[in-house]
Amino acid sequence: MLDWSKQRDQTHTLKHRAILTLVLVAVLYVIFFMKLDRYAVTLNTEIADTVEFVGEQDGNKIVKRSQLYYQLAKKYIPEKTVNSHSYVEEKTSKWKQIRWASAKLSDLGDKLELLLYQCLFRWSLMQYWALTLAPIVAAMVFEGYKVREIKMYEFGMSSGKRQMIWLKSFAFLLFMVNVYMFLPYSSNFGPYYPPAAVLLSGFALKQITSHITKAF
């Protein structure tokens, strides 16, 4: 007999490792391959496109909520220190390698702060679409429940295999939401991915509900 608890634990462990790897890849990409000015421009473009897509009133609420999250997160971020211009710094600044490393380090904090705000903005956007589309998702789940009742009445059983397939599909959708959160460039599809993800998740929940095998 399969030990489903161990299988779930292994699945959760793999998922957590995948998310951690994704975060590390995103951070390393931002640090070593992205220019600060270009990153700021693309993020501002994504925010502007989002406000245009959802409307100015709702867009401003999304931005304000993300700014609130950012201010709360900033409390746990160390403040930047001011250069002391010591004798050692003056001497080492003449070396090309030291100047290059200093420039990279000076941009590092700004890049990571942009990445943090990007994640918080997209989280705020996901919250907006989750609340906006909640009635549709609830209707999907209710429809799935009614379909299950019909199956149980006519056949007396439901498909456990299909339920597992849709559970894995739902887990994959959640993982793709994490990818979206940390992906540095998404200005072309950024405004449209959250509503699509919410609707697809609702459809997956509908299918999961319609294939529940446990009797209530």
Backbone hydrogen bonds, N-H to C=O, Kabsch-Sander energy under -0.5 kcal/mol:
donor,donor_aa,acceptor,acceptor_aa,energy
4,W,2,L,-1.1
7,Q,3,D,-1.9
8,R,4,W,-2.4
9,D,5,S,-2.2
10,Q,6,K,-2.4
11,T,7,Q,-2.2
12,H,8,R,-2.8
13,T,9,D,-2.3
14,L,10,Q,-2.4
15,K,11,T,-2.3
16,H,12,H,-2.7
17,R,13,T,-2.3
18,A,14,L,-2.4
19,I,15,K,-2.4
20,L,16,H,-2.5
21,T,17,R,-2.6
22,L,18,A,-2.3
23,V,19,I,-2.4
24,L,20,L,-2.3
25,V,21,T,-2.6
26,A,22,L,-2.4
27,V,23,V,-2.5
28,L,24,L,-2.6
29,Y,25,V,-2.5
30,V,26,A,-2.4
31,I,27,V,-2.3
32,F,28,L,-2.5
33,F,29,Y,-2.2
34,M,29,Y,-0.8
34,M,30,V,-0.6
39,Y,35,K,-2.5
40,A,36,L,-2.4
41,V,37,D,-2.1
42,T,38,R,-2.5
43,L,39,Y,-2.2
44,N,40,A,-2.3
45,T,41,V,-2.3
46,E,42,T,-2.2
47,I,43,L,-2.2
48,A,44,N,-2.5
49,D,45,T,-2.6
50,T,46,E,-2.1
51,V,47,I,-2.4
52,E,48,A,-2.1
53,F,49,D,-1.9
54,V,50,T,-2.6
55,G,51,V,-1.5
59,G,55,G,-2.8
60,N,56,E,-2.5
61,K,57,Q,-1.4
62,I,58,D,-2.2
63,V,59,G,-2.4
64,K,60,N,-2.7
65,R,61,K,-2.3
66,S,62,I,-2.1
67,Q,63,V,-2.3
68,L,64,K,-2.0
69,Y,65,R,-2.3
70,Y,66,S,-2.2
71,Q,67,Q,-2.4
72,L,68,L,-2.0
73,A,69,Y,-2.3
74,K,70,Y,-2.2
75,K,71,Q,-0.7
75,K,72,L,-0.7
76,Y,73,A,-1.8
77,I,74,K,-1.5
90,E,86,S,-2.1
91,K,87,Y,-1.9
92,T,88,V,-2.8
93,S,89,E,-1.8
94,K,91,K,-1.2
95,W,92,T,-1.6
99,R,95,W,-2.2
100,W,96,K,-2.3
101,A,97,Q,-2.4
102,S,98,I,-2.6
103,A,99,R,-2.3
104,K,100,W,-2.1
105,L,101,A,-2.3
106,S,102,S,-2.1
107,D,103,A,-1.5
108,L,104,K,-1.3
109,G,105,L,-0.9
110,D,106,S,-0.5
111,K,107,D,-2.5
112,L,108,L,-2.4
113,E,109,G,-2.0
114,L,110,D,-2.1
115,L,111,K,-2.4
116,L,112,L,-2.3
117,Y,113,E,-2.6
118,Q,114,L,-2.6
119,C,115,L,-2.2
120,L,116,L,-2.2
121,F,117,Y,-2.8
122,R,118,Q,-2.4
123,W,119,C,-2.1
124,S,120,L,-2.2
125,L,121,F,-2.2
126,M,122,R,-2.5
127,Q,123,W,-2.1
128,Y,124,S,-1.9
129,W,125,L,-2.2
130,A,126,M,-2.4
131,L,127,Q,-2.2
132,T,128,Y,-2.5
133,L,129,W,-2.6
134,A,131,L,-0.6
137,V,133,L,-2.5
138,A,134,A,-2.8
139,A,135,P,-2.1
140,M,136,I,-2.2
141,V,137,V,-2.5
142,F,138,A,-2.4
143,E,139,A,-2.4
144,G,140,M,-2.4
145,Y,141,V,-2.1
146,K,142,F,-2.2
147,V,143,E,-2.5
148,R,144,G,-2.1
149,E,145,Y,-2.0
150,I,146,K,-2.0
151,K,147,V,-2.3
152,M,148,R,-2.9
153,Y,149,E,-2.0
154,E,150,I,-2.6
155,F,151,K,-3.3
156,G,151,K,-1.0
157,M,151,K,-0.6
160,G,158,S,-0.8
163,Q,159,S,-1.4
164,M,160,G,-2.0
165,I,161,K,-2.1
166,W,162,R,-2.3
167,L,163,Q,-2.1
168,K,164,M,-2.3
169,S,165,I,-1.9
170,F,166,W,-2.4
171,A,167,L,-2.2
172,F,168,K,-2.2
173,L,169,S,-2.1
174,L,170,F,-2.1
175,F,171,A,-2.0
176,M,172,F,-2.2
177,V,173,L,-1.5
178,N,174,L,-1.5
179,V,175,F,-1.9
180,Y,176,M,-2.4
181,M,177,V,-2.0
182,F,178,N,-1.5
183,L,179,V,-1.6
186,S,184,P,-0.6
190,G,186,S,-3.2
192,Y,189,F,-0.9
193,Y,189,F,-1.7
196,A,192,Y,-1.4
197,A,193,Y,-2.9
198,V,194,P,-2.4
199,L,195,P,-2.3
200,L,196,A,-2.5
201,S,197,A,-2.2
202,G,198,V,-2.2
203,F,199,L,-2.2
204,A,200,L,-2.3
205,L,201,S,-2.5
206,K,202,G,-2.0
207,Q,203,F,-2.1
208,I,204,A,-2.5
209,T,205,L,-2.6
210,S,206,K,-2.1
211,H,207,Q,-0.8
211,H,208,I,-0.7
212,I,209,T,-1.2
